[in-house]
Amino acid sequence: MEFDFSNILFSLADMIKQKLIQYDDLNGLNQLKLSKIKAMSMF
């Protein structure tokens, strides 16, 4: 997977959708960012 740091939240959400990572792997991330990633990974 290629990372685009300007869109890292989209990249993380996509990785969750592809089951490459889990929400637990994002432990320690800012709560607002985590909420955005969770929302984006639903679609």
Contacts in CASP RR format, 6 or more apart in sequence:
PFRMAT RR
TARGET T0000
AUTHOR 0000-0000-0000
METHOD contacts of the structure
MODEL  1
MEFDFSNILFSLADMIKQKLIQYDDLNGLNQLKLSKIKAMSMF
1 11 0 8 1.000
1 14 0 8 1.000
1 15 0 8 1.000
1 20 0 8 1.000
3 11 0 8 1.000
4 10 0 8 1.000
4 11 0 8 1.000
9 33 0 8 1.000
9 36 0 8 1.000
9 37 0 8 1.000
9 40 0 8 1.000
10 40 0 8 1.000
12 21 0 8 1.000
12 26 0 8 1.000
12 37 0 8 1.000
13 36 0 8 1.000
13 37 0 8 1.000
13 38 0 8 1.000
13 40 0 8 1.000
13 41 0 8 1.000
14 41 0 8 1.000
15 21 0 8 1.000
16 22 0 8 1.000
16 23 0 8 1.000
16 37 0 8 1.000
16 41 0 8 1.000
17 41 0 8 1.000
23 34 0 8 1.000
23 38 0 8 1.000
26 34 0 8 1.000
26 37 0 8 1.000
29 37 0 8 1.000
END
